[in-house]
Every structure is written in structure tokens, then in C-alpha cells.
Amino acid sequence: MENQNTKIVVNDLKVVLGRKTILENINFDVKDGEFLSILGPSGCGKTTILRVLIGLLNPTGGTVIKDGVDITKAAPSKRGMGIVFQNYALFENMTVLKNVEYALRLDKNRKAQSREIAMEMLKAVGLEAHAKKKPSRLSGGQQQRVAIARTLALNPDVILFDEPMSALDVDTRMILRDELKALQKRFGTTMIYITHDQEEAFAMSDRIMVMDNGVIHQIDTPENIIKNPANDYVRRFVVHNLQLKIDSLSRFSTVCVKGDESAQ
């Protein structure tokens, strides 16, 4: 991540809803072209950060700077960001192609090329053969690919992901991980990914921001978090849980090897 320009800077972010402080003193940056995961348990404030970044929630305090410009109060449509939700948010009455085309047709500068751009994005996610289908005829993984294609079609320089794979089966999630990283490399898009899954964050990220209770405990590369966890929380929530998964896989692998040997 060396020699990269800074795409986003978040300064002293604070969010208070009612009498509850959700976020306070949140400071971090995101490099241009970086894949940053925000990792933490449910309710820790990670989705609130995403909503502030995209412009769906006004912060109580602090600023969001993008490419050197203060966008804290800018409309979502003026931020050059796209978002992919967990529940896909597709129009069930439209074909796959029309779902991807929809926002393009509202853009006077790209309306004339909307069909061409939409087909190109469907091809990028491997769904050009499904262009005329309705979303209900697709699998969960395919529907998520449509949502990703729709976001890419608008050519955002930052894409936010709100736990987009949590409703998918393990095999589909593993495939989509690789596809998402390939798309990031192809388009050079900065990606901010919300997740509660340690393995997912470590498999995909350039850096990981570990959160709990509205506080950032550590933001660093996966390697450095493993080697130098910032505190007991990071050591327990990240390192320990990853080690448990590795140990479980090792035990399973040992059973499989013994089973193969006895069958010979």
C-alpha cells in the first residue's frame, strides 16, 4: 500500500442517535485502490460508518474528506460512491439487464450508452447469458453479482459493501471473494467492506479496521494484526477466533487423512 494517494479521510467522527452515542472519535483513512475491511461484531458501529460515508446518515460531528474535498454534507449522488447491500435490493419486476441499466438511464450523460454499459458489466460478472431473466430465477450468488454489476455500471471510484455475502452458502462466498478481488484489480476501485467474519476479512483485505462498541481497536495489515494485536480484544476476537478455525480444519484434515489410509 506504499506510495498510494489517500482517497478518504475520516476525522473525529461522532454519531449520537437519541441518547445513545454510536460512534465517537473515529479517525481513519482509506488509500486509493485499497480494499479495507471494517471488522467487528453486530452492533459495533461498522454499518453506521458506512451509512455516514455514503451519505445516508448525517454525523453529529466530524468530517468526511474525499479526494481533498469535504463531502460530509454532500448528497449521496454527489459522492462518487456506490453501495452493495446484503439483501441485493433488486427490482423483482425488471430483468437482470434492466436492473443494471436502471440508474444509467437516469443519467443524461450515459443514458444513450446504458444498454451497452449494462451488458459490459454483466459480462464482467459472468452473467451476460442471464440478462433477460428476472432476479427470482437466479441463485443468491447470481443476484449478488447483479447488484455488484449495477454498482460497477455507475463507475464509482469507491464501492461500499454492507456484509454482502452473509446470506450466501459457504461455496458461493468463497467463489465471490475471488471474483470481487479480480473485479477490484480490473477496475482499480477503492473498496470498503463491512463484515463480522474474521476469515473473510483476512482473505480479502489490504488492511483491516477492527471495531467494537463504537471504537476502533486497530487498523493495520492482516499480517501485522496477527503478529502484533493491539490489545486483548483484538487478540481474542481476531487472532484467537482465527486460530480456532485453523485448529478445527487441522483436526478435520487429520481425520480425512487417517480415513484415506485405512481405506487403502
Summary of the structure (lengths in Angstrom):
residues: 264
radius of gyration: 20.0
end to end distance: 48.9
largest distance: 67.8
contacts: 803
relative contact order: 0.15
helix: 45%
strand: 24%
